[in-house]
Amino acid sequence: MTDGIARVRPGDLIRAEDFNLILDRLADLAERVTKLEGTPGTGAPRITGITPAVPRVGDEMRITGSDFGLATGAARVFFDTVVLGTFAAGSSDNLLVFQVPEITGLPDEGRPVVLQVSNRVATVTRTITVLPRLVAPGGRVDLIYDRPLAPRPIGGEEFVLAFRLRSRTGVPLTMDIVATVSDPLMQRGTQIRDSAMKPVRSGQVTVAANREETFFVALQIPARTPAGTRFSVSVRAKAPGLESAVGPLDFEVEAAAPIPDRDIQLNLDGADPPHVLDGTTITLPPGGFAEVVVSAVFERVGTYIIELSKAPGWGVDPSFPPGGFVIETTDLGLDGRARRPFSISLVAPGAGGPPVGLRVTGRKQDGAGSRELTLQLATA
């Protein structure tokens, strides 16, 4: 007897139970071989997806497919000659989850690696690019706020802020840029743009070792945003082991510039004494006096209002009529224009002070447009 199966000689009678016992032993042997060699079927594992497509050493990687042989312990993954036989929780015969192993000789830009998935019956092969592990560099990266490209945020217009990354490390770095705007409507349209003003969808900006790189944060101010609306912008730049931030930077939405009225011109004709005038800048000694002459030119009939802005610390006394200039048809000359000069008397502050702007505005009483002339008042 061997394992319950009787030996027979030529001419012996083979009973049904003896034959069934042989069949049982064969079925048991087939089951044990299947467990050792993998699942039945085609025998070949199949890959349907690899995430991420370009992994980095240390990343969690996921391979989807079928017939991986994990249930029988047959699953193996190879990166060139590096073999993995242990997989993370959640793995199955259709999903392998694991950490990308250390691979020697990877350059900064990565290199092609032969990826193999085996279940001991067959092996399937792919070639992928593997990047080296990210290592926090020494030194630091400074995030610097430069300037706005437009002097003021205006409803319905784009408002762009310029920033610089200044690297003090010996390696190139790719920084994740995150811009946060306090106003939710403005946040929706916020873009990160590279030094060529092209949108960067990934939000990443690369700065070379020990160099500077400019980037921009572009906001779209909604058209119906009221003048006086306040908002702030904060920007953060981050890479493994490095982080720098700026903000909050505070801004206020201003009213849109008025539409220029082509029927109005404002010209600076001169000053008395003449030497105080240089272009549109009037410079007086502390407590000094001067008079400037402005000509308003009108090309249509109507009533035109002249207004002056405030000039803190300065004495300002204009000679134009408070009710404006009334232009009749008979006032228009052969060239179709009417000229109305007026003077503005100026007295500088006795203690001097920083330069201030004096804005002269001309507008038609029933019109939407206007014209402006801005004078710079300074003391010396």
C-alpha positions as CSV (number, residue, x, y, z in Angstrom):
1,M,0.0,0.0,0.0
2,T,1.2,3.5,-0.9
3,D,-1.0,6.4,0.5
4,G,-3.9,4.0,0.6
5,I,-3.6,2.9,-3.1
6,A,-3.0,-0.8,-3.5
7,R,-0.3,-2.1,-5.9
8,V,-1.6,-4.4,-8.7
9,R,-0.1,-7.1,-10.8
10,P,-1.0,-8.2,-14.3
11,G,-4.4,-9.9,-14.2
12,D,-5.6,-8.3,-10.9
13,L,-9.0,-6.9,-10.7
14,I,-9.1,-3.0,-10.4
15,R,-12.0,-1.9,-8.2
16,A,-13.9,1.3,-8.7
17,E,-12.9,2.7,-5.3
18,D,-9.2,2.2,-6.2
19,F,-9.7,4.1,-9.5
20,N,-11.6,6.9,-7.7
21,L,-8.8,7.2,-5.1
22,I,-6.3,7.8,-7.9
23,L,-8.5,10.6,-9.3
24,D,-8.8,12.2,-5.9
25,R,-5.0,12.2,-5.5
26,L,-4.6,13.8,-9.0
27,A,-7.2,16.5,-8.2
28,D,-5.4,17.3,-4.9
29,L,-2.1,17.5,-6.7
30,A,-3.5,19.9,-9.4
31,E,-4.9,22.2,-6.6
32,R,-1.5,22.3,-4.9
33,V,0.4,23.0,-8.1
34,T,-2.1,25.8,-8.9
35,K,-1.4,27.5,-5.6
36,L,2.3,27.3,-6.2
37,E,2.3,28.5,-9.8
38,G,-0.5,31.2,-9.7
39,T,-4.1,31.5,-10.7
40,P,-5.5,29.4,-13.6
41,G,-6.5,31.0,-16.9
42,T,-4.1,32.6,-19.4
43,G,-1.4,32.5,-16.7
44,A,-0.1,35.9,-17.8
45,P,-0.6,39.1,-15.7
46,R,-2.2,42.1,-17.5
47,I,-1.5,45.8,-16.8
48,T,-4.2,48.3,-17.5
49,G,-2.9,51.4,-15.6
50,I,0.2,52.8,-13.9
51,T,-0.1,55.7,-11.5
52,P,1.9,58.0,-11.4
53,A,3.1,57.6,-15.0
54,V,6.4,59.2,-14.1
55,P,7.1,58.2,-10.5
56,R,9.8,59.4,-8.1
57,V,11.8,57.2,-5.8
58,G,9.8,57.0,-2.5
59,D,6.4,57.7,-4.2
60,E,3.4,55.5,-3.7
61,M,2.8,53.7,-7.0
62,R,-0.4,51.8,-8.1
63,I,-0.5,49.2,-10.9
64,T,-4.0,48.1,-12.0
65,G,-4.8,45.1,-14.1
66,S,-5.5,41.4,-13.5
67,D,-3.9,38.0,-12.7
68,F,-1.2,39.4,-10.5
69,G,-1.1,36.3,-8.3
70,L,-1.1,38.2,-5.0
71,A,-3.5,35.8,-3.3
72,T,-1.1,32.9,-3.7
73,G,2.0,35.0,-2.9
74,A,3.3,34.8,-6.4
75,A,3.2,38.5,-7.3
76,R,6.5,40.2,-7.9
77,V,7.4,43.6,-9.3
78,F,10.8,44.4,-10.7
79,F,12.5,47.8,-11.4
80,D,15.4,46.8,-13.5
81,T,17.0,44.3,-11.1
82,V,15.4,45.6,-7.9
83,V,12.6,43.2,-6.9
84,L,9.6,43.9,-4.7
85,G,7.5,41.1,-3.1
86,T,5.8,43.0,-0.4
87,F,2.8,45.3,-1.1
88,A,0.8,47.8,0.8
89,A,-2.7,47.4,2.3
90,G,-5.4,47.5,-0.4
91,S,-3.4,45.4,-2.8
92,S,-5.2,42.5,-4.6
93,D,-4.9,40.3,-7.7
94,N,-6.1,43.3,-9.6
95,L,-4.2,46.1,-7.8
96,L,-0.6,46.3,-6.6
97,V,0.2,49.2,-4.2
98,F,3.8,49.8,-3.2
99,Q,6.6,52.3,-2.7
100,V,9.0,53.0,-5.5
101,P,12.3,51.5,-4.4
102,E,15.8,53.0,-4.4
103,I,17.4,52.8,-7.8
104,T,21.0,53.7,-8.2
105,G,22.4,56.0,-10.8
106,L,19.3,58.1,-11.4
107,P,20.1,61.6,-12.9
108,D,18.1,64.7,-11.8
109,E,16.0,64.4,-15.0
110,G,15.4,60.6,-14.3
111,R,16.0,57.8,-16.8
112,P,14.0,54.9,-18.4
113,V,13.6,51.8,-16.1
114,V,12.3,48.4,-17.1
115,L,9.2,47.6,-15.0
116,Q,8.2,44.0,-14.8
117,V,5.2,42.4,-13.1
118,S,5.4,38.6,-12.6
119,N,3.1,36.0,-11.1
120,R,5.7,33.1,-11.6
121,V,3.7,31.8,-14.5
122,A,4.4,34.7,-16.9
123,T,5.9,38.2,-16.9
124,V,4.6,41.4,-18.4
125,T,7.1,44.3,-19.2
126,R,6.8,48.1,-19.5
127,T,9.4,50.9,-19.7
128,I,8.8,53.9,-17.5
129,T,10.8,57.0,-16.5
130,V,11.7,57.1,-12.8
131,L,12.9,60.3,-11.1
132,P,15.3,60.4,-8.2
133,R,14.1,61.0,-4.6
134,L,13.5,64.6,-3.7
135,V,16.0,65.8,-1.1
136,A,15.6,69.1,0.7
137,P,18.6,71.2,-0.4
138,G,20.6,73.5,1.9
139,G,20.1,77.2,1.8
140,R,16.8,79.0,1.2
141,V,14.6,80.6,-1.4
142,D,13.3,84.1,-0.8
143,L,9.9,85.2,-2.2
144,I,9.9,88.9,-3.1
145,Y,7.0,91.1,-4.0
146,D,8.0,93.4,-6.8
147,R,5.2,95.7,-7.9
148,P,1.8,95.9,-9.5
149,L,1.9,96.2,-13.3
150,A,-1.1,98.6,-13.2
151,P,-1.1,101.5,-10.7
152,R,-4.5,100.6,-9.3
153,P,-7.1,97.8,-9.4
154,I,-10.2,98.8,-11.3
155,G,-13.5,96.9,-11.7
156,G,-13.7,94.9,-15.0
157,E,-9.9,95.0,-15.5
158,E,-7.0,92.7,-14.9
159,F,-4.7,93.4,-12.0
160,V,-1.3,91.8,-12.2
161,L,1.3,91.6,-9.4
162,A,5.0,90.8,-10.1
163,F,7.0,88.6,-7.8
164,R,10.5,87.2,-7.8
165,L,12.0,83.9,-6.4
166,R,15.6,84.4,-5.3
167,S,17.4,81.1,-4.9
168,R,20.2,80.8,-2.3
169,T,20.6,77.0,-3.0
170,G,23.1,75.1,-5.1
171,V,20.5,73.2,-7.0
172,P,17.6,74.1,-9.3
173,L,14.2,74.0,-7.6
174,T,10.6,73.7,-8.7
175,M,8.4,75.7,-6.4
176,D,4.7,75.3,-5.9
177,I,3.1,78.7,-6.0
178,V,-0.2,79.3,-4.2
179,A,-2.0,82.7,-4.4
180,T,-4.9,83.3,-2.0
181,V,-7.2,86.3,-2.5
182,S,-9.5,87.4,0.3
183,D,-12.4,88.1,-2.1
184,P,-13.9,84.8,-3.4
185,L,-15.0,86.3,-6.7
186,M,-11.5,87.5,-7.4
187,Q,-10.0,84.2,-6.3
188,R,-11.9,82.3,-9.0
189,G,-10.0,84.0,-11.9
190,T,-6.6,84.1,-10.3
191,Q,-3.7,82.8,-12.4
192,I,0.0,82.1,-11.9
193,R,2.0,83.2,-14.9
194,D,5.6,82.6,-15.8
195,S,8.2,85.3,-16.7
196,A,6.8,85.5,-20.3
197,M,3.3,86.1,-18.9
198,K,2.1,82.7,-20.0
199,P,-0.4,80.9,-17.6
200,V,1.2,78.1,-15.6
201,R,-1.6,75.6,-15.0
202,S,0.5,73.4,-12.7
203,G,1.2,76.4,-10.5
204,Q,4.9,75.5,-10.5
205,V,7.8,77.8,-11.2
206,T,11.4,76.6,-11.6
207,V,14.3,78.7,-10.4
208,A,17.9,77.9,-11.2
209,A,20.6,77.5,-8.6
210,N,21.6,80.8,-7.0
211,R,19.5,82.8,-9.6
212,E,16.3,84.8,-9.6
213,E,13.1,84.0,-11.5
214,T,10.2,86.4,-12.1
215,F,6.5,85.2,-12.1
216,F,3.2,87.0,-11.9
217,V,-0.1,86.6,-10.1
218,A,-3.0,87.9,-12.3
219,L,-6.4,88.7,-10.8
220,Q,-9.6,89.6,-12.7
221,I,-11.5,92.3,-10.8
222,P,-15.2,91.7,-11.4
223,A,-16.8,94.4,-13.5
224,R,-19.4,95.4,-10.9
225,T,-17.0,95.6,-8.0
226,P,-17.7,99.0,-6.2
227,A,-15.0,101.5,-5.9
228,G,-13.6,101.4,-2.3
229,T,-13.8,97.6,-2.1
230,R,-10.8,96.3,-0.1
231,F,-9.1,93.0,-0.7
232,S,-5.8,91.3,0.2
233,V,-3.5,88.9,-1.7
234,S,-1.2,86.4,0.0
235,V,1.4,84.3,-2.0
236,R,3.3,81.2,-0.8
237,A,6.1,79.4,-2.5
238,K,6.9,75.8,-1.4
239,A,9.3,73.0,-2.2
240,P,10.4,70.0,0.0
241,G,12.1,71.4,3.0
242,L,11.7,75.1,1.8
243,E,8.9,77.6,2.1
244,S,8.6,81.4,1.7
245,A,5.5,83.6,1.9
246,V,4.5,87.2,1.2
247,G,1.3,89.0,2.5
248,P,-1.3,89.8,3.0
249,L,-0.8,92.6,0.6
250,D,-3.7,95.1,0.9
251,F,-5.4,96.8,-2.0
252,E,-8.5,98.9,-2.7
253,V,-10.6,99.0,-5.9
254,E,-10.7,102.4,-7.5
255,A,-13.2,103.9,-9.9
256,A,-12.4,103.5,-13.6
257,A,-10.9,106.5,-15.3
258,P,-13.4,108.7,-17.0
259,I,-13.9,108.4,-20.7
260,P,-11.9,111.1,-22.5
261,D,-14.2,113.8,-24.0
262,R,-12.9,114.7,-27.5
263,D,-14.7,118.0,-27.4
264,I,-12.5,119.3,-24.5
265,Q,-8.8,120.1,-24.4
266,L,-6.8,121.4,-21.4
267,N,-3.5,123.0,-22.1
268,L,-0.9,124.4,-19.7
269,D,0.1,127.8,-21.3
270,G,2.7,129.0,-18.8
271,A,3.5,130.4,-15.3
272,D,4.4,133.6,-13.7
273,P,7.2,133.7,-12.8
274,P,8.2,131.5,-15.8
275,H,11.2,129.8,-14.2
276,V,9.0,127.9,-11.6
277,L,7.6,125.8,-14.4
278,D,9.3,122.7,-15.8
279,G,7.0,120.6,-18.0
280,T,3.9,120.1,-15.8
281,T,5.9,120.6,-12.5
282,I,5.7,123.9,-10.5
283,T,8.5,124.3,-8.0
284,L,8.3,127.1,-5.4
285,P,10.3,127.9,-2.2
286,P,8.4,127.4,1.0
287,G,5.7,130.0,1.2
288,G,6.4,131.1,-2.4
289,F,3.7,132.3,-4.8
290,A,3.0,131.7,-8.5
291,E,0.3,131.8,-11.0
292,V,-0.3,129.3,-13.8
293,V,-2.4,129.9,-16.9
294,V,-4.5,127.1,-18.4
295,S,-6.5,127.3,-21.6
296,A,-9.7,125.3,-22.0
297,V,-10.6,124.6,-25.6
298,F,-14.2,123.5,-26.4
299,E,-15.5,122.2,-29.8
300,R,-19.2,122.1,-29.2
301,V,-21.8,124.3,-27.6
302,G,-22.9,123.6,-24.1
303,T,-21.9,124.3,-20.5
304,Y,-18.5,123.0,-19.3
305,I,-17.6,122.6,-15.7
306,I,-14.0,123.0,-14.5
307,E,-13.0,121.3,-11.2
308,L,-9.8,121.1,-9.2
309,S,-8.7,118.3,-6.9
310,K,-7.3,119.0,-3.4
311,A,-3.6,119.8,-3.0
312,P,-2.9,119.2,0.8
313,G,-0.9,122.1,2.3
314,W,-1.1,124.4,-0.8
315,G,-3.1,127.5,-1.3
316,V,-5.1,127.1,-4.5
317,D,-7.3,129.9,-6.0
318,P,-8.7,129.4,-9.5
319,S,-10.2,132.2,-11.7
320,F,-12.7,130.1,-13.7
321,P,-16.5,130.8,-13.1
322,P,-18.0,128.5,-10.5
323,G,-20.9,127.7,-12.8
324,G,-18.7,126.8,-15.7
325,F,-18.1,128.1,-19.2
326,V,-21.2,128.5,-21.3
327,I,-20.3,128.1,-25.0
328,E,-22.8,129.4,-27.6
329,T,-22.6,128.9,-31.4
330,T,-21.3,132.4,-31.8
331,D,-18.4,131.6,-29.5
332,L,-16.9,129.0,-31.9
333,G,-14.2,130.5,-34.1
334,L,-13.4,129.8,-37.7
335,D,-11.7,126.6,-36.6
336,G,-14.8,125.5,-34.8
337,R,-13.3,126.0,-31.4
338,A,-13.9,128.3,-28.4
339,R,-10.9,129.1,-26.1
340,R,-11.3,130.1,-22.5
341,P,-8.1,130.8,-20.6
342,F,-8.1,130.9,-16.8
343,S,-5.5,131.2,-14.1
344,I,-4.7,129.3,-10.9
345,S,-2.9,131.1,-8.1
346,L,-0.7,128.9,-6.0
347,V,0.9,129.4,-2.6
348,A,3.4,126.8,-1.4
349,P,3.2,125.6,2.3
350,G,5.5,127.6,4.6
351,A,7.2,124.5,5.9
352,G,7.7,122.8,2.6
353,G,6.7,119.2,2.2
354,P,6.6,116.3,-0.3
355,P,5.3,116.9,-3.9
356,V,1.6,116.7,-4.4
357,G,-0.6,116.4,-7.5
358,L,-3.2,119.0,-8.6
359,R,-5.7,117.6,-11.0
360,V,-7.6,119.9,-13.3
361,T,-10.8,118.3,-14.8
362,G,-13.0,119.6,-17.5
363,R,-16.4,118.0,-18.3
364,K,-19.6,118.8,-20.1
365,Q,-22.5,119.4,-17.7
366,D,-24.7,116.8,-19.3
367,G,-21.9,114.5,-20.7
368,A,-20.2,111.3,-19.4
369,G,-16.7,112.0,-20.5
370,S,-14.1,114.5,-19.3
371,R,-10.5,115.6,-19.8
372,E,-7.8,115.9,-17.1
373,L,-4.6,117.9,-16.7
374,T,-2.4,117.0,-13.7
375,L,0.1,119.4,-12.3
376,Q,2.9,118.4,-9.9
377,L,3.4,120.9,-7.1
378,A,6.8,120.8,-5.3
379,T,8.8,122.9,-2.9
380,A,12.6,123.4,-2.9
